[in-house]
């Protein structure tokens, strides 16, 4: 393989830097989505306990406004984060040809980040396990999402774990359906919540959707792997 076919060191650093920037934005967006129903649930609870003298409809209305504001802010963060992800995004779907010297440098970067990655994972998982409120869940998920994006960016370049050549081939197809999937879930959530006025319980759609998406992604990956092997 000729040297001109190799990815340059500046190009890999542009990609990794973009991923680090986007990790904070996207993790913050996810956290806001989890935080979004907190005020709504709190106002409904305080009204039902007669701590607030508001009507349940008024309390729900205020809570929904806050919820939609949080979601709007989260979407803005997702869009901003996606802007950084556009830098060399083809690395996520195509082979990354590295010279031996550059591979060694990226491997060292990966090893250097491993301790921080493990620390963030422990913090995130601990917050989720000890979660008594959505606030703690949101903080825990922030750490998990942020560190996983950074960790994945290094695996993308080195083509490790979920980013081997075979698995990269199926990523683009999965992400195409993922966009449609989450748009449908958002529509179902808002439609059901407004029609039933059951905002205090409809938030359960999100964790269930997350589990369903994990199953969907696994099935799609297995199908792609089977097709490649054949």
N, C-alpha and C positions, 0 to 999 in steps of 0.2 A: 504493500500500500504506500503510495507516495505521500510526502509530507503535506501537500496541499489538501489532502482529504481529511487531515486531522483537525479537530476543533482546537482553536487557539486558547491560550491561557486567559487573555482578556475577555474572550467570549464566555468562557465558563464562569469567570468572576462576575460578569454582568448578569448572568442568569442567576447565580447564587445570591447576589446582592438584591436582585429584584424579588426573589422568593422570600428573603428575610423581611423586606419592606412589606410585602403583601401579607406575610404571616400575621403581623400585628393587626393590620386592617381587617383581615378576614376573621381572625379570632375575636376581635372586638365586635364585629358584626354578629357572629354567632352568639356571643355573650349577651348582646342587646336583645336578640330574639328570645333568649331564655328569660331575660329580665322583663320582657314586655308585658306579661300578664300579672306581674307582682302587684302593681298598684291596683289593678282591677280586682284581684282576689282579696286584697287587703280592705278595699272600700266596701266590697260586698259583705265581708265578714263583720266589719265594724258596724255596718248598717243593720245587719241581722241581729247583732248583739245589743242593738240600741245605744251603742256608744256614739254613733253619729245619728243625727235626727233627719238625715236625708231620706228621700224615698229610694227604694231599691232601683228604680228606673234611672233616677238622677245619678246615683252612685255608679251604676253600670255605664251610663253615658260618659261620665268623666273618666272612668277606667278604660273604656274603649278608645277614647281620644288619646290617652297616654300610650296605650298599647300600639295604636297605629303610628304614633309619633316615633316610638322606639323602632318599629319595623321599618319605617321610612328612613330613619338614620342608619339602620343596619344595611338596607339596600344600597344606600349611598356609599357605605364603607366597602361593600362587596364590589361595587362598580370601580371604586378607586383601587382596591386590591387587584382586581382583574386587569387593570391598566398595566400594572407592573408585571403581571404574569404573561403579558403578550411578548415580553422580551425572550426571544429564542424559545417560544413555547413548543416548537417542533421537537425539541429535545425529549419531551415527554412521550412522543409517539414514534420517534425514529431512533435508529442506532446512533450512539455517541462514540465516535472513533477517537480515541485518545492515544497520544504518544506514550511510551513507557514512562518518560520523565514526568509528564503531566499527570498520568494516572497515579504515580507515587505521591505527587503533591496533594491531589484530591483525597487520596486514602488517608494521608496525614491530617488533613482538615476534618475528615469524617471521624477519625479517632479522637481528635482534639475536642470535637463537639459531643462525643458520646457521653461524657460525664454530665454535661449540662442537660443533654437530652433526658438522661435517666432521672436527674433531679426534678426537671419540669414534669415528667411523667408521674413521679412519686407524689409531687404536690397536687397535680391535677386529680389523680386517682384518690388520694386521701380526702380532698375536698368533696369529691363525688360520693365517696363511701360515708363520710360523716355528715352529708347534706341533710339538714333539717328543713332547709328552705331552698327555693329556686335561686336565691342570691348566691349561696355556696356552690350550687351546681354550676351556675354560670361562670363563677371564678375558676372552678376546677376545669371546666370544658375549655375556657380561654387558654390555660396553660397547655392542655392536651393538643388542641388544634394548632396553636402556634408552634410548638416544638415538633409536631409531626410534619408540618409543612416544610420546616427547615431540614429535618432529617430526611424527608422524601426527596428534597432537591439534590442532596448529595447522592442518594441512591439512584436518582435519575441519571446523573452524569456517569456514575460507576456501573450502572445497569445491574443493581443488586435487588434482592427481595422481590417486591411487587413490580419492579421495573426492568426485568430481563427483556431480551429482544422479543421473545414470544408474547410476554404480557403487555409490552408496549403496543403491540399490533392491535390489541383489543381495547386499549384505553380510549381512543378517539370515539369509537362506537358507543362505549359505555357512557361517556360524558355527553354525547349527543342526546341519548335517552334520559340522562340525569336531569338536564335542563327542563325537558318536558315534564318529567316526573314531579319535580319540586314546584313547578308552576301549577300542576293539577292539585297537588297537596295543599298549596296556598289557597286555591279557589275553594276546595272542599272545606278547609278550616273556616274561612271567612263566611262562606255561604251557610254552613251549618250553624255557626255561632250567631249570625244575624237572624236566621230563621227560627232557631230554637231559643235564642236569648240565654243560652246555657254557657256563658263565658267562663264560669267558675270550673267547668269540667272539660270543655272542648279542647283545652290546651294539650290534653293527653294524646291528641292526634299527632303532635310533633315527635315525641319519643317513639311512638308506634311506627310512624313514617320512617324514622331513622333506622329502626330495626329492619323494616321491610326493605329499605334501600340496600342495607348491608347484605341481605339475602339475595336481592336482585343482582347486585354487583358480583357476588360469588358465583351465581348461576351463569351469568354472562361470561365471566372469566373462564369457567370450566368448559362452556360450549366452545369458546374461542380456542382454548387449548386443545380440545378434542379435534376441532376442525384442522388445526395446524398439524397435529400428529398424523392425521389421515392423509 
